[in-house]
């Protein structure tokens, strides 16, 4: 076969077990995107892939079943998604510049979760702008609170959102619940 697999991987396509067939990885920093991009991903899957889409553990999408010769056409269709998600790109229209640094993942954060201490998706996008493209295989995850829904401890770099409790005498009813909760968390964290 006349295919440079290193270049294929660098362009965020995957070598598959089927000769001449690849899969396209689509970055979604922070796991949050406008719904209009879903129909674009569907179009790529139905036109050039095998009609399926895999949601990856890194909160991106993978479109399998793409013929090697269709990669330039797929890159053209990826362009509005890459631009819409504000992914760094050196050569517009030619797809991704690297696949080494994995998609920055994030829990839903304080946009939805009542425990989230910060906007994890927005921070993931800021980190993405600073680190991508890069050929190093590096995994980053962000979680908004101590529940660690994004499993940041399992990554190369992770951030867990926390807050320092603040006493508000006007809201205090002297129930002692905050003291009990704080002691319980301290005990649980000390066991880790």
N, C-alpha and C positions, 0 to 999 in steps of 0.2 A: 504494500500500500504506500502511496505517495502522500503521507500526511505527517506534518510536524506536530507530534502530540504535545510537546512542551508549549508551542504557540497556541494550540487548541485549549489547553488547560489555562494558560495565562489569560486568554480571552473569555474565561468563565464558562467554557464548555467542558463537559465531562467525557472522558474516555469510558465507553460502556462495553459490555461483554458481547455486543452485536457489531460485527465488522461493518465499518462505514456509517455507523449510527452514533449520534452523540445526544447529549442533553444540555440544555441551556439553563444556567443558574441566574436567577434574577434577584438582585440585592434589594432589600427593603429595610434600611437602617431604622432601628427602633421598633420594627414590626408594625408600623402604622402607615397607611397609604390611602389616598383618595380612591373611592370605589370605582371611578371611571377607568382606572388602570386594570381592573379585573377583566373587563371586556377585551382589553388589548392583549392581556396574557392569554385569555381564552382564544382569541383569534390566532395567535402564534401557535398554540397547541393544536388547534383544529386544522390550520392551513399547512404547517410544516412539521408538527409533531405527530404523536400517535393519538391525539385527542384527549390526553390526560394531563393533569398537573399535580405535582407532589408539593405539599407544604413541608418545608424542611424544618428540622429541629432548630435551625438558626433563624427562623422567622422569615425566610425568603421563599421563593418559588423555584421549582425545577420542572422544566418542560422536556420530557423524554421523547425519543423516537424521531429526532431530527437528522436528516441525511447530511453528511459532511458538506456536500456541494450547496446546501441551502443555508449554511451559516452566514454568509454575507446578507442574504435576504432577511434572516432572523435579526441580525444586528441592526438593519434599517428599521425593522418594526419595534425593536427595543429602544430606539432613540428617544421617542416621546416619554417613555417610562423613565429612562435614565435622566433626562432633563427635568421631568416633573418631580422626581425624587431628589433632585439637585446633587446627583452623584458626580464627583470629580471625573473628568474625562479629557484626555489629551487629544484624541482624534475623533471628533463627533462623527457618528455614522458607522464607526468600526467596533462598536460594543464596548465592553469593559477593558480597562488597561491592565488589570491584574486579578488574580483570584486567591492570592496567598492569604491576605488578611480577611478573615471571615466576616460576614455580615454582623454588625453590632446589634446584639439583641437587648430587649428591654421588656420588663413587665408593663402593664397598662399605666402604672404610675398614678399621680394625683389627678389626672384628667378624669378618672372614673373611680378608682379605689379610695375608700375613705381612710385607709391606712397609709396611702402613698404620701411621702414627704416631699417629693419634687416631681417635675415633669420629666419622666425618664425618656420618653420618645424624643423630645426636643434636645435633651442632653446627648442622646445616642447620635442624633444627626450632627451635632457639633463635633463629637468625637470622630464620626465618619469623615467629615471634611478635613480633619487634621491628619488622619492616618491612611486614607485610601487615595490613590492606589499604592500598594506595597506588596512585594512578593513573599514576605514573611508569613508563615502559617501561624496566625495569632488570633485568639478568641477573646472577645470582650463582651461582658454582660452587665446590665444595670438593673437593680431592683429598688423599688421605692420604699421598702420598709424591712423590718427584721424577719418577716415571714419568708423572704427570699424566694419568691415565686419564679424568678429567672435562674435560680441555682448558680449564683455568681461564684460561689466557692469552688465550682468545678471548672472554672475558666482560667485563662492565663492572667486576666485582669478583670476585676469586678468592683462595683461600687454598691454599697448597701445604704439606702437612705435612712437616716435616723434624726430624731429631734431631741432637743434638751427640754424636758418638761419645765413649764413656766407656771409659777404659782399666781393665781388670780384671786385675790381675797374676796372680790365681789361675786365670784361664782362658787366659792367654797362653801359646802354645807357641813363640813367636819365629819364626813362619813368615814374617812380613812382609806377609801378604795384606791386612791392614787398611791399611797404608801405601800399597800399590799401588792398592787400590780407591779410597782417598781422593784420591790424586793423579790417577787416571783421571777421577773425577767432577769434580774441580776444573778439569781441562783441558776436559772436555765443557761444563761450565757457562760457562766463560770464552768459549767460541765462540758462545754464545747472545747 
